[in-house]
């Protein structure tokens, strides 16, 4: 099943600390993302392990592009979030919504791309045993 989430892809941020407490600064963002994922998933049952997932993180085209051939080069993405933090955010948001726990994900394919519209595309499937 394919899930398309509009808007700039979110990376997972570190927890915040004070003298006597630790909290998740992205709690409300994760809730909103989870609601969107849950609405797309609907009444379908949880994915059974083992699970594979493909991520495509689309970022808006930069305002200044010197040449169109250079937009897919590695250095163009150096200022965007790390791909592993992007993956972790969306895996956390899917826990309890489309699978029981992200530990059941055994294969991940991912890439960062440019497009006119920022979005995250996830395609999830159960691996045949």
CNS distance restraints for C-alpha pairs under 8 A (distance, minus, plus):
assign (resid   1 and name CA) (resid 123 and name CA) 5.60 0.50 0.50
assign (resid   1 and name CA) (resid 124 and name CA) 5.48 0.50 0.50
assign (resid   1 and name CA) (resid 125 and name CA) 6.56 0.50 0.50
assign (resid   2 and name CA) (resid 121 and name CA) 7.05 0.50 0.50
assign (resid   2 and name CA) (resid 122 and name CA) 5.67 0.50 0.50
assign (resid   2 and name CA) (resid 123 and name CA) 4.27 0.50 0.50
assign (resid   2 and name CA) (resid 124 and name CA) 6.47 0.50 0.50
assign (resid   3 and name CA) (resid  37 and name CA) 6.97 0.50 0.50
assign (resid   3 and name CA) (resid  40 and name CA) 6.59 0.50 0.50
assign (resid   3 and name CA) (resid  41 and name CA) 7.84 0.50 0.50
assign (resid   3 and name CA) (resid 121 and name CA) 5.68 0.50 0.50
assign (resid   3 and name CA) (resid 122 and name CA) 5.03 0.50 0.50
assign (resid   3 and name CA) (resid 123 and name CA) 6.18 0.50 0.50
assign (resid   4 and name CA) (resid 119 and name CA) 6.96 0.50 0.50
assign (resid   4 and name CA) (resid 120 and name CA) 5.85 0.50 0.50
assign (resid   4 and name CA) (resid 121 and name CA) 4.54 0.50 0.50
assign (resid   4 and name CA) (resid 122 and name CA) 6.47 0.50 0.50
assign (resid   5 and name CA) (resid  33 and name CA) 7.92 0.50 0.50
assign (resid   5 and name CA) (resid  36 and name CA) 7.26 0.50 0.50
assign (resid   5 and name CA) (resid  37 and name CA) 7.61 0.50 0.50
assign (resid   5 and name CA) (resid 119 and name CA) 5.56 0.50 0.50
assign (resid   5 and name CA) (resid 120 and name CA) 5.08 0.50 0.50
assign (resid   5 and name CA) (resid 121 and name CA) 6.29 0.50 0.50
assign (resid   6 and name CA) (resid 118 and name CA) 6.54 0.50 0.50
assign (resid   6 and name CA) (resid 119 and name CA) 4.39 0.50 0.50
assign (resid   6 and name CA) (resid 120 and name CA) 6.50 0.50 0.50
assign (resid   7 and name CA) (resid 117 and name CA) 7.62 0.50 0.50
assign (resid   7 and name CA) (resid 118 and name CA) 5.09 0.50 0.50
assign (resid   7 and name CA) (resid 119 and name CA) 4.78 0.50 0.50
assign (resid   7 and name CA) (resid 120 and name CA) 7.43 0.50 0.50
assign (resid   8 and name CA) (resid  58 and name CA) 7.48 0.50 0.50
assign (resid   8 and name CA) (resid  59 and name CA) 6.32 0.50 0.50
assign (resid   8 and name CA) (resid  60 and name CA) 7.85 0.50 0.50
assign (resid   8 and name CA) (resid 118 and name CA) 4.93 0.50 0.50
assign (resid   8 and name CA) (resid 119 and name CA) 5.54 0.50 0.50
assign (resid   8 and name CA) (resid 120 and name CA) 7.47 0.50 0.50
assign (resid   9 and name CA) (resid  57 and name CA) 6.23 0.50 0.50
assign (resid   9 and name CA) (resid  58 and name CA) 7.24 0.50 0.50
assign (resid   9 and name CA) (resid  59 and name CA) 7.32 0.50 0.50
assign (resid   9 and name CA) (resid  86 and name CA) 6.98 0.50 0.50
assign (resid   9 and name CA) (resid 118 and name CA) 7.22 0.50 0.50
assign (resid   9 and name CA) (resid 119 and name CA) 6.07 0.50 0.50
assign (resid   9 and name CA) (resid 120 and name CA) 5.77 0.50 0.50
assign (resid  10 and name CA) (resid  86 and name CA) 5.94 0.50 0.50
assign (resid  10 and name CA) (resid  89 and name CA) 6.83 0.50 0.50
assign (resid  11 and name CA) (resid  81 and name CA) 6.26 0.50 0.50
assign (resid  11 and name CA) (resid  82 and name CA) 7.48 0.50 0.50
assign (resid  11 and name CA) (resid  83 and name CA) 7.90 0.50 0.50
assign (resid  11 and name CA) (resid  85 and name CA) 4.85 0.50 0.50
assign (resid  11 and name CA) (resid  86 and name CA) 4.04 0.50 0.50
assign (resid  11 and name CA) (resid  87 and name CA) 7.42 0.50 0.50
assign (resid  11 and name CA) (resid  88 and name CA) 7.44 0.50 0.50
assign (resid  11 and name CA) (resid  89 and name CA) 5.65 0.50 0.50
assign (resid  12 and name CA) (resid  26 and name CA) 7.94 0.50 0.50
assign (resid  12 and name CA) (resid  85 and name CA) 4.97 0.50 0.50
assign (resid  12 and name CA) (resid  86 and name CA) 6.07 0.50 0.50
assign (resid  12 and name CA) (resid  88 and name CA) 6.11 0.50 0.50
assign (resid  12 and name CA) (resid  89 and name CA) 4.50 0.50 0.50
assign (resid  13 and name CA) (resid  25 and name CA) 7.70 0.50 0.50
assign (resid  13 and name CA) (resid  26 and name CA) 7.34 0.50 0.50
assign (resid  13 and name CA) (resid  85 and name CA) 7.51 0.50 0.50
assign (resid  14 and name CA) (resid  24 and name CA) 7.75 0.50 0.50
assign (resid  15 and name CA) (resid  22 and name CA) 6.71 0.50 0.50
assign (resid  15 and name CA) (resid  23 and name CA) 5.81 0.50 0.50
assign (resid  15 and name CA) (resid  24 and name CA) 5.04 0.50 0.50
assign (resid  15 and name CA) (resid  25 and name CA) 6.45 0.50 0.50
assign (resid  16 and name CA) (resid  22 and name CA) 5.70 0.50 0.50
assign (resid  16 and name CA) (resid  23 and name CA) 5.43 0.50 0.50
assign (resid  16 and name CA) (resid  24 and name CA) 6.34 0.50 0.50
assign (resid  16 and name CA) (resid  25 and name CA) 6.53 0.50 0.50
assign (resid  17 and name CA) (resid  21 and name CA) 6.02 0.50 0.50
assign (resid  17 and name CA) (resid  22 and name CA) 4.64 0.50 0.50
assign (resid  17 and name CA) (resid  23 and name CA) 6.67 0.50 0.50
assign (resid  18 and name CA) (resid  22 and name CA) 6.46 0.50 0.50
assign (resid  26 and name CA) (resid  30 and name CA) 6.00 0.50 0.50
assign (resid  27 and name CA) (resid  31 and name CA) 6.21 0.50 0.50
assign (resid  28 and name CA) (resid  32 and name CA) 6.30 0.50 0.50
assign (resid  29 and name CA) (resid  33 and name CA) 6.19 0.50 0.50
assign (resid  30 and name CA) (resid  34 and name CA) 5.86 0.50 0.50
assign (resid  30 and name CA) (resid  89 and name CA) 7.87 0.50 0.50
assign (resid  30 and name CA) (resid  93 and name CA) 5.70 0.50 0.50
assign (resid  31 and name CA) (resid  35 and name CA) 6.17 0.50 0.50
assign (resid  31 and name CA) (resid  93 and name CA) 7.49 0.50 0.50
assign (resid  32 and name CA) (resid  36 and name CA) 6.41 0.50 0.50
assign (resid  33 and name CA) (resid  37 and name CA) 6.23 0.50 0.50
assign (resid  33 and name CA) (resid  93 and name CA) 6.62 0.50 0.50
assign (resid  34 and name CA) (resid  38 and name CA) 5.90 0.50 0.50
assign (resid  34 and name CA) (resid  93 and name CA) 5.25 0.50 0.50
assign (resid  34 and name CA) (resid  94 and name CA) 6.44 0.50 0.50
assign (resid  34 and name CA) (resid  97 and name CA) 7.39 0.50 0.50
assign (resid  35 and name CA) (resid  39 and name CA) 6.08 0.50 0.50
assign (resid  36 and name CA) (resid  40 and name CA) 6.36 0.50 0.50
assign (resid  37 and name CA) (resid  41 and name CA) 6.09 0.50 0.50
assign (resid  37 and name CA) (resid  94 and name CA) 7.21 0.50 0.50
assign (resid  37 and name CA) (resid  97 and name CA) 7.64 0.50 0.50
assign (resid  38 and name CA) (resid  42 and name CA) 5.97 0.50 0.50
assign (resid  38 and name CA) (resid  97 and name CA) 6.00 0.50 0.50
assign (resid  38 and name CA) (resid  98 and name CA) 7.36 0.50 0.50
assign (resid  41 and name CA) (resid  98 and name CA) 6.87 0.50 0.50
assign (resid  45 and name CA) (resid  98 and name CA) 7.28 0.50 0.50
assign (resid  46 and name CA) (resid  97 and name CA) 7.32 0.50 0.50
assign (resid  46 and name CA) (resid  98 and name CA) 4.88 0.50 0.50
assign (resid  46 and name CA) (resid  99 and name CA) 4.69 0.50 0.50
assign (resid  46 and name CA) (resid 100 and name CA) 6.89 0.50 0.50
assign (resid  47 and name CA) (resid  51 and name CA) 6.97 0.50 0.50
assign (resid  47 and name CA) (resid  98 and name CA) 6.17 0.50 0.50
assign (resid  47 and name CA) (resid  99 and name CA) 5.19 0.50 0.50
assign (resid  47 and name CA) (resid 125 and name CA) 7.25 0.50 0.50
assign (resid  47 and name CA) (resid 126 and name CA) 6.25 0.50 0.50
assign (resid  48 and name CA) (resid  99 and name CA) 7.25 0.50 0.50
assign (resid  48 and name CA) (resid 126 and name CA) 6.13 0.50 0.50
assign (resid  49 and name CA) (resid 104 and name CA) 5.30 0.50 0.50
assign (resid  49 and name CA) (resid 105 and name CA) 7.10 0.50 0.50
assign (resid  49 and name CA) (resid 126 and name CA) 6.40 0.50 0.50
assign (resid  49 and name CA) (resid 127 and name CA) 7.38 0.50 0.50
assign (resid  50 and name CA) (resid 104 and name CA) 5.59 0.50 0.50
assign (resid  50 and name CA) (resid 105 and name CA) 6.09 0.50 0.50
assign (resid  50 and name CA) (resid 106 and name CA) 5.99 0.50 0.50
assign (resid  50 and name CA) (resid 126 and name CA) 5.97 0.50 0.50
assign (resid  50 and name CA) (resid 127 and name CA) 5.56 0.50 0.50
assign (resid  50 and name CA) (resid 128 and name CA) 7.97 0.50 0.50
assign (resid  50 and name CA) (resid 129 and name CA) 7.97 0.50 0.50
assign (resid  51 and name CA) (resid 104 and name CA) 6.00 0.50 0.50
assign (resid  51 and name CA) (resid 105 and name CA) 4.54 0.50 0.50
assign (resid  51 and name CA) (resid 106 and name CA) 5.77 0.50 0.50
assign (resid  51 and name CA) (resid 107 and name CA) 6.79 0.50 0.50
assign (resid  51 and name CA) (resid 124 and name CA) 7.19 0.50 0.50
assign (resid  51 and name CA) (resid 125 and name CA) 5.91 0.50 0.50
assign (resid  51 and name CA) (resid 126 and name CA) 4.58 0.50 0.50
assign (resid  51 and name CA) (resid 127 and name CA) 5.63 0.50 0.50
assign (resid  52 and name CA) (resid 105 and name CA) 5.78 0.50 0.50
assign (resid  52 and name CA) (resid 106 and name CA) 5.98 0.50 0.50
assign (resid  52 and name CA) (resid 107 and name CA) 4.59 0.50 0.50
assign (resid  52 and name CA) (resid 108 and name CA) 5.90 0.50 0.50
assign (resid  52 and name CA) (resid 124 and name CA) 5.90 0.50 0.50
assign (resid  52 and name CA) (resid 125 and name CA) 5.49 0.50 0.50
assign (resid  52 and name CA) (resid 126 and name CA) 6.15 0.50 0.50
assign (resid  52 and name CA) (resid 127 and name CA) 6.33 0.50 0.50
assign (resid  53 and name CA) (resid 105 and name CA) 7.32 0.50 0.50
assign (resid  53 and name CA) (resid 107 and name CA) 6.35 0.50 0.50
assign (resid  53 and name CA) (resid 108 and name CA) 5.07 0.50 0.50
assign (resid  53 and name CA) (resid 109 and name CA) 6.40 0.50 0.50
assign (resid  53 and name CA) (resid 122 and name CA) 6.72 0.50 0.50
assign (resid  53 and name CA) (resid 123 and name CA) 5.58 0.50 0.50
assign (resid  53 and name CA) (resid 124 and name CA) 4.48 0.50 0.50
assign (resid  53 and name CA) (resid 125 and name CA) 6.48 0.50 0.50
assign (resid  54 and name CA) (resid 108 and name CA) 5.74 0.50 0.50
assign (resid  54 and name CA) (resid 109 and name CA) 4.55 0.50 0.50
assign (resid  54 and name CA) (resid 110 and name CA) 5.60 0.50 0.50
assign (resid  54 and name CA) (resid 121 and name CA) 7.95 0.50 0.50
assign (resid  54 and name CA) (resid 122 and name CA) 5.58 0.50 0.50
assign (resid  54 and name CA) (resid 123 and name CA) 5.13 0.50 0.50
assign (resid  54 and name CA) (resid 124 and name CA) 6.58 0.50 0.50
assign (resid  55 and name CA) (resid  87 and name CA) 7.50 0.50 0.50
assign (resid  55 and name CA) (resid 108 and name CA) 7.60 0.50 0.50
assign (resid  55 and name CA) (resid 109 and name CA) 6.13 0.50 0.50
assign (resid  55 and name CA) (resid 110 and name CA) 4.48 0.50 0.50
assign (resid  55 and name CA) (resid 111 and name CA) 6.49 0.50 0.50
assign (resid  55 and name CA) (resid 120 and name CA) 7.14 0.50 0.50
assign (resid  55 and name CA) (resid 121 and name CA) 5.75 0.50 0.50
assign (resid  55 and name CA) (resid 122 and name CA) 4.73 0.50 0.50
assign (resid  55 and name CA) (resid 123 and name CA) 6.73 0.50 0.50
assign (resid  56 and name CA) (resid 110 and name CA) 5.72 0.50 0.50
assign (resid  56 and name CA) (resid 111 and name CA) 5.20 0.50 0.50
assign (resid  56 and name CA) (resid 112 and name CA) 6.02 0.50 0.50
assign (resid  56 and name CA) (resid 113 and name CA) 7.11 0.50 0.50
assign (resid  56 and name CA) (resid 120 and name CA) 5.85 0.50 0.50
assign (resid  56 and name CA) (resid 121 and name CA) 5.07 0.50 0.50
assign (resid  56 and name CA) (resid 122 and name CA) 6.57 0.50 0.50
assign (resid  57 and name CA) (resid 110 and name CA) 7.75 0.50 0.50
assign (resid  57 and name CA) (resid 111 and name CA) 6.26 0.50 0.50
assign (resid  57 and name CA) (resid 112 and name CA) 4.74 0.50 0.50
assign (resid  57 and name CA) (resid 113 and name CA) 6.03 0.50 0.50
assign (resid  57 and name CA) (resid 118 and name CA) 7.87 0.50 0.50
assign (resid  57 and name CA) (resid 119 and name CA) 6.33 0.50 0.50
assign (resid  57 and name CA) (resid 120 and name CA) 4.72 0.50 0.50
assign (resid  57 and name CA) (resid 121 and name CA) 6.51 0.50 0.50
assign (resid  58 and name CA) (resid 112 and name CA) 6.02 0.50 0.50
assign (resid  58 and name CA) (resid 113 and name CA) 4.80 0.50 0.50
assign (resid  58 and name CA) (resid 114 and name CA) 5.28 0.50 0.50
assign (resid  58 and name CA) (resid 115 and name CA) 5.94 0.50 0.50
assign (resid  58 and name CA) (resid 117 and name CA) 7.25 0.50 0.50
assign (resid  58 and name CA) (resid 118 and name CA) 5.04 0.50 0.50
assign (resid  58 and name CA) (resid 119 and name CA) 5.14 0.50 0.50
assign (resid  58 and name CA) (resid 120 and name CA) 6.00 0.50 0.50
assign (resid  58 and name CA) (resid 121 and name CA) 7.99 0.50 0.50
assign (resid  59 and name CA) (resid 112 and name CA) 7.47 0.50 0.50
assign (resid  59 and name CA) (resid 113 and name CA) 6.20 0.50 0.50
assign (resid  59 and name CA) (resid 114 and name CA) 4.88 0.50 0.50
assign (resid  59 and name CA) (resid 115 and name CA) 6.08 0.50 0.50
assign (resid  59 and name CA) (resid 116 and name CA) 7.86 0.50 0.50
assign (resid  59 and name CA) (resid 117 and name CA) 7.04 0.50 0.50
assign (resid  59 and name CA) (resid 118 and name CA) 4.60 0.50 0.50
assign (resid  59 and name CA) (resid 119 and name CA) 6.85 0.50 0.50
assign (resid  60 and name CA) (resid 114 and name CA) 5.69 0.50 0.50
assign (resid  60 and name CA) (resid 115 and name CA) 5.36 0.50 0.50
assign (resid  60 and name CA) (resid 116 and name CA) 5.38 0.50 0.50
assign (resid  60 and name CA) (resid 117 and name CA) 5.62 0.50 0.50
assign (resid  60 and name CA) (resid 118 and name CA) 5.06 0.50 0.50
assign (resid  61 and name CA) (resid 114 and name CA) 5.35 0.50 0.50
assign (resid  61 and name CA) (resid 115 and name CA) 5.59 0.50 0.50
assign (resid  61 and name CA) (resid 116 and name CA) 5.84 0.50 0.50
assign (resid  65 and name CA) (resid  70 and name CA) 7.83 0.50 0.50
assign (resid  65 and name CA) (resid  71 and name CA) 7.04 0.50 0.50
assign (resid  66 and name CA) (resid  70 and name CA) 7.46 0.50 0.50
assign (resid  67 and name CA) (resid  71 and name CA) 7.24 0.50 0.50
assign (resid  70 and name CA) (resid  76 and name CA) 7.85 0.50 0.50
assign (resid  71 and name CA) (resid  76 and name CA) 6.33 0.50 0.50
assign (resid  71 and name CA) (resid 114 and name CA) 7.57 0.50 0.50
assign (resid  72 and name CA) (resid  76 and name CA) 6.90 0.50 0.50
assign (resid  72 and name CA) (resid 113 and name CA) 7.30 0.50 0.50
assign (resid  72 and name CA) (resid 114 and name CA) 7.64 0.50 0.50
assign (resid  73 and name CA) (resid  77 and name CA) 7.61 0.50 0.50
assign (resid  74 and name CA) (resid  78 and name CA) 6.95 0.50 0.50
assign (resid  77 and name CA) (resid 112 and name CA) 7.81 0.50 0.50
assign (resid  81 and name CA) (resid  85 and name CA) 7.00 0.50 0.50
assign (resid  81 and name CA) (resid  86 and name CA) 6.96 0.50 0.50
assign (resid  82 and name CA) (resid  86 and name CA) 6.56 0.50 0.50
assign (resid  83 and name CA) (resid  87 and name CA) 6.24 0.50 0.50
assign (resid  83 and name CA) (resid 110 and name CA) 7.81 0.50 0.50
assign (resid  83 and name CA) (resid 111 and name CA) 7.60 0.50 0.50
assign (resid  83 and name CA) (resid 112 and name CA) 7.43 0.50 0.50
assign (resid  84 and name CA) (resid  88 and name CA) 6.16 0.50 0.50
assign (resid  85 and name CA) (resid  89 and name CA) 6.25 0.50 0.50
assign (resid  86 and name CA) (resid  90 and name CA) 6.71 0.50 0.50
assign (resid  87 and name CA) (resid  91 and name CA) 6.15 0.50 0.50
assign (resid  88 and name CA) (resid  92 and name CA) 6.07 0.50 0.50
assign (resid  89 and name CA) (resid  93 and name CA) 6.33 0.50 0.50
assign (resid  90 and name CA) (resid  94 and name CA) 6.31 0.50 0.50
assign (resid  91 and name CA) (resid  95 and name CA) 6.65 0.50 0.50
assign (resid  91 and name CA) (resid 102 and name CA) 5.99 0.50 0.50
assign (resid  92 and name CA) (resid 102 and name CA) 7.03 0.50 0.50
assign (resid  93 and name CA) (resid  97 and name CA) 7.89 0.50 0.50
assign (resid  94 and name CA) (resid  98 and name CA) 5.75 0.50 0.50
assign (resid  94 and name CA) (resid  99 and name CA) 6.74 0.50 0.50
assign (resid  94 and name CA) (resid 102 and name CA) 7.62 0.50 0.50
assign (resid  95 and name CA) (resid  99 and name CA) 5.82 0.50 0.50
assign (resid  95 and name CA) (resid 100 and name CA) 5.72 0.50 0.50
assign (resid  95 and name CA) (resid 101 and name CA) 4.99 0.50 0.50
assign (resid  95 and name CA) (resid 102 and name CA) 6.07 0.50 0.50
assign (resid  96 and name CA) (resid 100 and name CA) 4.73 0.50 0.50
assign (resid  96 and name CA) (resid 101 and name CA) 6.42 0.50 0.50
assign (resid  99 and name CA) (resid 104 and name CA) 7.95 0.50 0.50
assign (resid 114 and name CA) (resid 118 and name CA) 7.89 0.50 0.50
